[in-house]
Amino acid sequence: MSTFENHCSESIRLFGSSYEEVHRWLDEFQGTAQYKMRHRKVRHHEAGIQEAIALFGKKAGLVARQHIISDLKEEGWTENDPFPKDEKHYVKMGLF
């Protein structure tokens, strides 16, 4: 399972910094009463990447995309599958 620490380590290796604020923001809803571990439908898609760019800058979009890809692969997603566009598309793809 991708953990906060794993995401940060991967970001250091790929992007030169941990980008903790991006990873915390992406996983903000993890473990909440409403979402529990099904938080990924929130922000783990193209629309979420665009939000990350608006909040944290252009490089944050690359970091967010890598975080999301790592998490999607845990759900059975492959590079041949479409990348989720938004929350509805994420659920329609059966990832929720």
N, CA, C and O atoms as CSV, one atom per row, in Angstrom:
chain,resi,resn,atom,element,x,y,z
A,1,MET,N,N,0.844,-1.185,0.000
A,1,MET,CA,C,0.000,0.000,0.000
A,1,MET,C,C,0.884,1.241,0.000
A,1,MET,O,O,1.872,1.313,0.730
A,2,SER,N,N,0.522,2.199,-0.814
A,2,SER,CA,C,1.263,3.454,-0.841
A,2,SER,C,C,0.990,4.218,0.446
A,2,SER,O,O,-0.160,4.487,0.796
A,3,THR,N,N,2.044,4.557,1.128
A,3,THR,CA,C,1.921,5.341,2.349
A,3,THR,C,C,2.419,6.754,2.079
A,3,THR,O,O,3.027,7.024,1.044
A,4,PHE,N,N,2.157,7.633,3.005
A,4,PHE,CA,C,2.650,9.001,2.907
A,4,PHE,C,C,4.169,8.982,2.734
A,4,PHE,O,O,4.718,9.700,1.899
A,5,GLU,N,N,4.824,8.165,3.519
A,5,GLU,CA,C,6.283,8.075,3.452
A,5,GLU,C,C,6.743,7.576,2.086
A,5,GLU,O,O,7.714,8.093,1.532
A,6,ASN,N,N,6.054,6.578,1.540
A,6,ASN,CA,C,6.415,6.048,0.214
A,6,ASN,C,C,6.228,7.115,-0.867
A,6,ASN,O,O,7.070,7.261,-1.753
A,7,HIS,N,N,5.129,7.854,-0.790
A,7,HIS,CA,C,4.887,8.917,-1.770
A,7,HIS,C,C,5.982,9.986,-1.682
A,7,HIS,O,O,6.493,10.447,-2.702
A,8,CYS,N,N,6.331,10.370,-0.462
A,8,CYS,CA,C,7.370,11.395,-0.279
A,8,CYS,C,C,8.724,10.896,-0.779
A,8,CYS,O,O,9.452,11.645,-1.431
A,9,SER,N,N,9.068,9.656,-0.485
A,9,SER,CA,C,10.342,9.085,-0.952
A,9,SER,C,C,10.392,9.044,-2.473
A,9,SER,O,O,11.415,9.373,-3.074
A,10,GLU,N,N,9.297,8.645,-3.088
A,10,GLU,CA,C,9.231,8.600,-4.545
A,10,GLU,C,C,9.397,10.008,-5.126
A,10,GLU,O,O,10.063,10.184,-6.146
A,11,SER,N,N,8.798,11.001,-4.482
A,11,SER,CA,C,8.922,12.381,-4.957
A,11,SER,C,C,10.359,12.892,-4.831
A,11,SER,O,O,10.848,13.596,-5.715
A,12,ILE,N,N,11.023,12.545,-3.756
A,12,ILE,CA,C,12.427,12.941,-3.600
A,12,ILE,C,C,13.248,12.336,-4.733
A,12,ILE,O,O,14.071,13.016,-5.347
A,13,ARG,N,N,13.021,11.063,-5.002
A,13,ARG,CA,C,13.772,10.362,-6.051
A,13,ARG,C,C,13.481,10.935,-7.442
A,13,ARG,O,O,14.396,11.106,-8.247
A,14,LEU,N,N,12.221,11.229,-7.720
A,14,LEU,CA,C,11.833,11.677,-9.058
A,14,LEU,C,C,11.890,13.187,-9.267
A,14,LEU,O,O,12.175,13.656,-10.369
A,15,PHE,N,N,11.614,13.955,-8.194
A,15,PHE,CA,C,11.448,15.394,-8.355
A,15,PHE,C,C,12.372,16.236,-7.471
A,15,PHE,O,O,12.366,17.464,-7.558
A,16,GLY,N,N,13.165,15.577,-6.623
A,16,GLY,CA,C,14.146,16.297,-5.826
A,16,GLY,C,C,13.650,16.894,-4.529
A,16,GLY,O,O,14.417,17.542,-3.817
A,17,SER,N,N,12.392,16.693,-4.207
A,17,SER,CA,C,11.807,17.199,-2.965
A,17,SER,C,C,10.655,16.283,-2.567
A,17,SER,O,O,10.094,15.585,-3.411
A,18,SER,N,N,10.306,16.286,-1.290
A,18,SER,CA,C,9.256,15.378,-0.802
A,18,SER,C,C,7.846,15.815,-1.185
A,18,SER,O,O,6.948,14.980,-1.291
A,19,TYR,N,N,7.645,17.096,-1.392
A,19,TYR,CA,C,6.311,17.637,-1.723
A,19,TYR,C,C,5.244,17.148,-0.752
A,19,TYR,O,O,4.149,16.751,-1.151
A,20,GLU,N,N,5.590,17.187,0.527
A,20,GLU,CA,C,4.680,16.714,1.566
A,20,GLU,C,C,3.305,17.361,1.475
A,20,GLU,O,O,2.288,16.692,1.660
A,21,GLU,N,N,3.268,18.674,1.189
A,21,GLU,CA,C,1.989,19.386,1.171
A,21,GLU,C,C,1.067,18.864,0.068
A,21,GLU,O,O,-0.151,18.846,0.241
A,22,VAL,N,N,1.632,18.444,-1.050
A,22,VAL,CA,C,0.823,17.903,-2.148
A,22,VAL,C,C,0.251,16.548,-1.744
A,22,VAL,O,O,-0.931,16.284,-1.964
A,23,HIS,N,N,1.073,15.696,-1.158
A,23,HIS,CA,C,0.606,14.368,-0.752
A,23,HIS,C,C,-0.429,14.454,0.369
A,23,HIS,O,O,-1.412,13.713,0.374
A,24,ARG,N,N,-0.203,15.355,1.310
A,24,ARG,CA,C,-1.195,15.535,2.390
A,24,ARG,C,C,-2.523,16.032,1.803
A,24,ARG,O,O,-3.592,15.568,2.201
A,25,TRP,N,N,-2.455,16.958,0.873
A,25,TRP,CA,C,-3.665,17.498,0.258
A,25,TRP,C,C,-4.416,16.411,-0.519
A,25,TRP,O,O,-5.636,16.298,-0.399
A,26,LEU,N,N,-3.702,15.618,-1.309
A,26,LEU,CA,C,-4.348,14.549,-2.084
A,26,LEU,C,C,-5.061,13.550,-1.179
A,26,LEU,O,O,-6.149,13.073,-1.502
A,27,ASP,N,N,-4.442,13.239,-0.049
A,27,ASP,CA,C,-4.989,12.213,0.846
A,27,ASP,C,C,-5.726,12.796,2.050
A,27,ASP,O,O,-5.929,12.104,3.047
A,28,GLU,N,N,-6.118,14.043,1.963
A,28,GLU,CA,C,-6.768,14.733,3.080
A,28,GLU,C,C,-7.988,13.986,3.617
A,28,GLU,O,O,-8.252,14.031,4.819
A,29,PHE,N,N,-8.724,13.311,2.763
A,29,PHE,CA,C,-9.964,12.657,3.183
A,29,PHE,C,C,-9.787,11.196,3.580
A,29,PHE,O,O,-10.759,10.528,3.931
A,30,GLN,N,N,-8.564,10.700,3.527
A,30,GLN,CA,C,-8.288,9.308,3.899
A,30,GLN,C,C,-8.648,9.082,5.361
A,30,GLN,O,O,-8.240,9.847,6.235
A,31,GLY,N,N,-9.408,8.037,5.616
A,31,GLY,CA,C,-9.761,7.672,6.979
A,31,GLY,C,C,-10.876,8.485,7.603
A,31,GLY,O,O,-11.223,8.258,8.762
A,32,THR,N,N,-11.451,9.432,6.863
A,32,THR,CA,C,-12.559,10.200,7.425
A,32,THR,C,C,-13.802,9.329,7.479
A,32,THR,O,O,-13.900,8.332,6.763
A,33,ALA,N,N,-14.735,9.697,8.310
A,33,ALA,CA,C,-15.964,8.912,8.454
A,33,ALA,C,C,-16.695,8.766,7.128
A,33,ALA,O,O,-17.280,7.718,6.855
A,34,GLN,N,N,-16.667,9.801,6.309
A,34,GLN,CA,C,-17.395,9.762,5.042
A,34,GLN,C,C,-16.738,8.837,4.016
A,34,GLN,O,O,-17.437,8.126,3.294
A,35,TYR,N,N,-15.417,8.837,3.942
A,35,TYR,CA,C,-14.738,8.123,2.867
A,35,TYR,C,C,-13.933,6.906,3.308
A,35,TYR,O,O,-13.749,5.980,2.518
A,36,LYS,N,N,-13.455,6.884,4.530
A,36,LYS,CA,C,-12.559,5.823,5.000
A,36,LYS,C,C,-11.409,5.664,4.002
A,36,LYS,O,O,-10.729,6.648,3.709
A,37,MET,N,N,-11.168,4.466,3.471
A,37,MET,CA,C,-10.091,4.277,2.500
A,37,MET,C,C,-10.555,4.529,1.068
A,37,MET,O,O,-9.756,4.413,0.139
A,38,ARG,N,N,-11.808,4.866,0.872
A,38,ARG,CA,C,-12.313,5.153,-0.470
A,38,ARG,C,C,-12.205,6.639,-0.791
A,38,ARG,O,O,-13.004,7.177,-1.558
A,39,HIS,N,N,-11.226,7.287,-0.209
A,39,HIS,CA,C,-10.999,8.712,-0.423
A,39,HIS,C,C,-10.434,9.021,-1.805
A,39,HIS,O,O,-10.464,10.172,-2.239
A,40,ARG,N,N,-9.923,8.016,-2.497
A,40,ARG,CA,C,-9.207,8.267,-3.745
A,40,ARG,C,C,-10.093,8.819,-4.853
A,40,ARG,O,O,-9.591,9.444,-5.787
A,41,LYS,N,N,-11.393,8.601,-4.766
A,41,LYS,CA,C,-12.251,9.182,-5.802
A,41,LYS,C,C,-12.233,10.703,-5.724
A,41,LYS,O,O,-12.593,11.385,-6.684
A,42,VAL,N,N,-11.816,11.227,-4.583
A,42,VAL,CA,C,-11.697,12.669,-4.389
A,42,VAL,C,C,-10.250,13.063,-4.712
A,42,VAL,O,O,-9.329,12.607,-4.035
A,43,ARG,N,N,-10.046,13.859,-5.684
A,43,ARG,CA,C,-8.765,14.452,-6.064
A,43,ARG,C,C,-7.818,13.521,-6.820
A,43,ARG,O,O,-6.821,14.002,-7.359
A,44,HIS,N,N,-8.074,12.234,-6.886
A,44,HIS,CA,C,-7.170,11.300,-7.564
A,44,HIS,C,C,-7.594,11.122,-9.023
A,44,HIS,O,O,-7.945,10.025,-9.457
A,45,HIS,N,N,-7.553,12.232,-9.767
A,45,HIS,CA,C,-7.966,12.260,-11.162
A,45,HIS,C,C,-7.447,13.546,-11.793
A,45,HIS,O,O,-6.839,14.372,-11.112
A,46,GLU,N,N,-7.680,13.719,-13.077
A,46,GLU,CA,C,-7.168,14.886,-13.807
A,46,GLU,C,C,-7.656,16.208,-13.202
A,46,GLU,O,O,-6.888,17.164,-13.098
A,47,ALA,N,N,-8.912,16.259,-12.809
A,47,ALA,CA,C,-9.430,17.485,-12.197
A,47,ALA,C,C,-8.685,17.799,-10.901
A,47,ALA,O,O,-8.440,18.966,-10.595
A,48,GLY,N,N,-8.326,16.770,-10.142
A,48,GLY,CA,C,-7.551,16.965,-8.917
A,48,GLY,C,C,-6.151,17.474,-9.214
A,48,GLY,O,O,-5.616,18.298,-8.473
A,49,ILE,N,N,-5.561,16.989,-10.291
A,49,ILE,CA,C,-4.234,17.473,-10.695
A,49,ILE,C,C,-4.300,18.954,-11.023
A,49,ILE,O,O,-3.411,19.715,-10.642
A,50,GLN,N,N,-5.340,19.367,-11.722
A,50,GLN,CA,C,-5.489,20.775,-12.066
A,50,GLN,C,C,-5.670,21.638,-10.809
A,50,GLN,O,O,-5.174,22.763,-10.746
A,51,GLU,N,N,-6.379,21.107,-9.819
A,51,GLU,CA,C,-6.518,21.817,-8.543
A,51,GLU,C,C,-5.165,21.939,-7.849
A,51,GLU,O,O,-4.834,22.992,-7.304
A,52,ALA,N,N,-4.381,20.854,-7.870
A,52,ALA,CA,C,-3.053,20.873,-7.240
A,52,ALA,C,C,-2.170,21.927,-7.897
A,52,ALA,O,O,-1.437,22.639,-7.210
A,53,ILE,N,N,-2.234,22.028,-9.214
A,53,ILE,CA,C,-1.451,23.043,-9.928
A,53,ILE,C,C,-1.879,24.442,-9.486
A,53,ILE,O,O,-1.035,25.305,-9.239
A,54,ALA,N,N,-3.174,24.661,-9.387
A,54,ALA,CA,C,-3.685,25.979,-8.969
A,54,ALA,C,C,-3.245,26.324,-7.550
A,54,ALA,O,O,-2.965,27.484,-7.249
A,55,LEU,N,N,-3.185,25.332,-6.690
A,55,LEU,CA,C,-2.823,25.565,-5.286
A,55,LEU,C,C,-1.319,25.625,-5.046
A,55,LEU,O,O,-0.847,26.465,-4.278
A,56,PHE,N,N,-0.559,24.739,-5.697
A,56,PHE,CA,C,0.848,24.547,-5.344
A,56,PHE,C,C,1.841,24.840,-6.471
A,56,PHE,O,O,3.049,24.860,-6.234
A,57,GLY,N,N,1.355,25.064,-7.681
A,57,GLY,CA,C,2.244,25.357,-8.791
A,57,GLY,C,C,2.357,24.222,-9.788
A,57,GLY,O,O,1.901,23.105,-9.542
A,58,LYS,N,N,2.975,24.530,-10.917
A,58,LYS,CA,C,3.039,23.600,-12.053
A,58,LYS,C,C,3.719,22.271,-11.714
A,58,LYS,O,O,3.227,21.212,-12.103
A,59,LYS,N,N,4.833,22.315,-11.000
A,59,LYS,CA,C,5.546,21.079,-10.668
A,59,LYS,C,C,4.698,20.161,-9.787
A,59,LYS,O,O,4.822,18.937,-9.848
A,60,ALA,N,N,3.841,20.762,-8.974
A,60,ALA,CA,C,2.946,19.978,-8.122
A,60,ALA,C,C,2.026,19.089,-8.953
A,60,ALA,O,O,1.608,18.027,-8.493
A,61,GLY,N,N,1.714,19.515,-10.164
A,61,GLY,CA,C,0.890,18.691,-11.047
A,61,GLY,C,C,1.591,17.400,-11.416
A,61,GLY,O,O,0.957,16.347,-11.475
A,62,LEU,N,N,2.880,17.465,-11.665
A,62,LEU,CA,C,3.658,16.252,-11.972
A,62,LEU,C,C,3.719,15.335,-10.759
A,62,LEU,O,O,3.595,14.116,-10.875
A,63,VAL,N,N,3.912,15.939,-9.602
A,63,VAL,CA,C,3.971,15.174,-8.347
A,63,VAL,C,C,2.622,14.510,-8.078
A,63,VAL,O,O,2.560,13.331,-7.731
A,64,ALA,N,N,1.552,15.271,-8.239
A,64,ALA,CA,C,0.205,14.734,-8.010
A,64,ALA,C,C,-0.088,13.587,-8.975
A,64,ALA,O,O,-0.635,12.561,-8.572
A,65,ARG,N,N,0.277,13.759,-10.251
A,65,ARG,CA,C,0.035,12.697,-11.234
A,65,ARG,C,C,0.767,11.412,-10.832
A,65,ARG,O,O,0.197,10.324,-10.918
A,66,GLN,N,N,2.016,11.530,-10.398
A,66,GLN,CA,C,2.775,10.339,-9.991
A,66,GLN,C,C,2.143,9.683,-8.767
A,66,GLN,O,O,2.040,8.458,-8.708
A,67,HIS,N,N,1.722,10.482,-7.794
A,67,HIS,CA,C,1.044,9.970,-6.603
A,67,HIS,C,C,-0.197,9.178,-7.018
A,67,HIS,O,O,-0.424,8.062,-6.551
A,68,ILE,N,N,-0.987,9.775,-7.900
A,68,ILE,CA,C,-2.232,9.150,-8.340
A,68,ILE,C,C,-1.948,7.863,-9.104
A,68,ILE,O,O,-2.629,6.860,-8.889
A,69,ILE,N,N,-0.967,7.871,-9.981
A,69,ILE,CA,C,-0.626,6.666,-10.737
A,69,ILE,C,C,-0.205,5.548,-9.787
A,69,ILE,O,O,-0.618,4.401,-9.964
A,70,SER,N,N,0.602,5.863,-8.794
A,70,SER,CA,C,1.011,4.848,-7.816
A,70,SER,C,C,-0.202,4.254,-7.118
A,70,SER,O,O,-0.287,3.039,-6.936
A,71,ASP,N,N,-1.139,5.110,-6.727
A,71,ASP,CA,C,-2.349,4.625,-6.058
A,71,ASP,C,C,-3.256,3.852,-7.009
A,71,ASP,O,O,-3.809,2.819,-6.630
A,72,LEU,N,N,-3.416,4.337,-8.235
A,72,LEU,CA,C,-4.273,3.649,-9.201
A,72,LEU,C,C,-3.772,2.233,-9.476
A,72,LEU,O,O,-4.568,1.304,-9.614
A,73,LYS,N,N,-2.475,2.073,-9.555
A,73,LYS,CA,C,-1.911,0.743,-9.814
A,73,LYS,C,C,-2.280,-0.233,-8.703
A,73,LYS,O,O,-2.421,-1.429,-8.958
A,74,GLU,N,N,-2.437,0.251,-7.491
A,74,GLU,CA,C,-2.893,-0.605,-6.389
A,74,GLU,C,C,-4.339,-1.055,-6.589
A,74,GLU,O,O,-4.758,-2.080,-6.052
A,75,GLU,N,N,-5.087,-0.289,-7.358
A,75,GLU,CA,C,-6.491,-0.604,-7.640
A,75,GLU,C,C,-6.640,-1.502,-8.873
A,75,GLU,O,O,-7.755,-1.872,-9.241
A,76,GLY,N,N,-5.522,-1.851,-9.507
A,76,GLY,CA,C,-5.576,-2.703,-10.690
A,76,GLY,C,C,-5.498,-1.950,-12.006
A,76,GLY,O,O,-5.578,-2.559,-13.073
A,77,TRP,N,N,-5.342,-0.637,-11.945
A,77,TRP,CA,C,-5.223,0.201,-13.133
A,77,TRP,C,C,-3.871,-0.054,-13.804
A,77,TRP,O,O,-2.871,-0.318,-13.136
A,78,THR,N,N,-3.860,0.030,-15.142
A,78,THR,CA,C,-2.599,-0.091,-15.877
A,78,THR,C,C,-2.436,1.122,-16.786
A,78,THR,O,O,-3.380,1.884,-16.992
A,79,GLU,N,N,-1.251,1.292,-17.320
A,79,GLU,CA,C,-0.960,2.416,-18.217
A,79,GLU,C,C,-1.824,2.375,-19.483
A,79,GLU,O,O,-1.972,3.394,-20.158
A,80,ASN,N,N,-2.393,1.217,-19.810
A,80,ASN,CA,C,-3.258,1.082,-20.979
A,80,ASN,C,C,-4.692,1.543,-20.707
A,80,ASN,O,O,-5.472,1.734,-21.640
A,81,ASP,N,N,-5.035,1.718,-19.442
A,81,ASP,CA,C,-6.372,2.173,-19.063
A,81,ASP,C,C,-6.445,3.694,-19.175
A,81,ASP,O,O,-5.424,4.372,-19.070
A,82,PRO,N,N,-7.640,4.230,-19.386
A,82,PRO,CA,C,-7.758,5.688,-19.404
A,82,PRO,C,C,-7.455,6.259,-18.019
A,82,PRO,O,O,-7.688,5.610,-16.999
A,83,PHE,N,N,-6.936,7.473,-18.006
A,83,PHE,CA,C,-6.675,8.159,-16.743
A,83,PHE,C,C,-7.991,8.808,-16.311
A,83,PHE,O,O,-8.644,9.463,-17.123
A,84,PRO,N,N,-8.392,8.638,-15.048
A,84,PRO,CA,C,-9.668,9.216,-14.613
A,84,PRO,C,C,-9.709,10.734,-14.792
A,84,PRO,O,O,-8.754,11.437,-14.463
A,85,LYS,N,N,-10.827,11.222,-15.316
A,85,LYS,CA,C,-10.986,12.652,-15.587
A,85,LYS,C,C,-11.439,13.428,-14.358
A,85,LYS,O,O,-10.967,14.534,-14.094
A,86,ASP,N,N,-12.355,12.834,-13.620
A,86,ASP,CA,C,-12.932,13.501,-12.454
A,86,ASP,C,C,-13.542,12.428,-11.557
A,86,ASP,O,O,-13.410,11.235,-11.830
A,87,GLU,N,N,-14.206,12.853,-10.494
A,87,GLU,CA,C,-14.749,11.897,-9.522
A,87,GLU,C,C,-15.753,10.927,-10.155
A,87,GLU,O,O,-15.707,9.727,-9.884
A,88,LYS,N,N,-16.651,11.434,-10.989
A,88,LYS,CA,C,-17.647,10.563,-11.624
A,88,LYS,C,C,-16.977,9.532,-12.524
A,88,LYS,O,O,-17.353,8.360,-12.519
A,89,HIS,N,N,-15.996,9.964,-13.289
A,89,HIS,CA,C,-15.286,9.050,-14.186
A,89,HIS,C,C,-14.523,8.002,-13.382
A,89,HIS,O,O,-14.485,6.833,-13.766
A,90,TYR,N,N,-13.922,8.409,-12.279
A,90,TYR,CA,C,-13.191,7.483,-11.393
A,90,TYR,C,C,-14.123,6.358,-10.945
A,90,TYR,O,O,-13.767,5.182,-11.013
A,91,VAL,N,N,-15.312,6.728,-10.488
A,91,VAL,CA,C,-16.286,5.739,-10.016
A,91,VAL,C,C,-16.778,4.883,-11.188
A,91,VAL,O,O,-16.893,3.664,-11.057
A,92,LYS,N,N,-17.070,5.516,-12.334
A,92,LYS,CA,C,-17.546,4.778,-13.515
A,92,LYS,C,C,-16.520,3.733,-13.963
A,92,LYS,O,O,-16.893,2.671,-14.462
A,93,MET,N,N,-15.246,4.029,-13.788
A,93,MET,CA,C,-14.190,3.087,-14.156
A,93,MET,C,C,-14.126,1.889,-13.206
A,93,MET,O,O,-13.381,0.940,-13.452
A,94,GLY,N,N,-14.900,1.930,-12.131
A,94,GLY,CA,C,-14.918,0.832,-11.184
A,94,GLY,C,C,-13.785,0.889,-10.172
A,94,GLY,O,O,-13.485,-0.105,-9.511
A,95,LEU,N,N,-13.165,2.036,-10.052
A,95,LEU,CA,C,-12.051,2.165,-9.119
A,95,LEU,C,C,-12.517,2.469,-7.712
A,95,LEU,O,O,-11.720,2.413,-6.775
A,96,PHE,N,N,-13.786,2.789,-7.542
A,96,PHE,CA,C,-14.311,3.105,-6.211
A,96,PHE,C,C,-15.014,1.902,-5.631
A,96,PHE,O,O,-15.526,1.965,-4.513
